[in-house]
Amino acid sequence: MIQFERIHHVQLCIPIDAEDQAREFYGTILGLQEIERPLSLQDRPGMWFKMGNIELHIGLEESSLSKRHPAFEVKDIEFTRAYCISKGIKVKDEIPIPGQTRFSIWDPFENRIELLERWK
């Protein structure tokens, strides 16, 4: 079985051109600390915030194919990948982020779920 560690982050989406309003709400009003995104993702619009011991990722989108998703930290990402594949679950590698290995799966309802393991 997959051994889940914790929820790592939640991705929410906002309309294109609403970054200032999002920073005002999440940063100023809610008091969340904006954190720097990895270099591999800095060319994409959006922002990340620290929320206790998890992250809140804010993405911009205009299409109906949403980027919203939870990300769950797991133990043994390669076992988890093999397990998902053995169950017939579609697996998609994500853009590399330093310090972690990650991929996404989809439930039967087209909800994306990111699974990741941080390097020790």
Protein Blocks (a to p, Z undefined) as FASTA:
>chain_A
ZZdfbdfbdcddddehilmmmmmmmmmmnopacddddfklmmpgcddddehjaccddddd
fbfbdfbdcddddehjllmmmmmmmnopacddddddehiacdddddfkopacddddddZZ
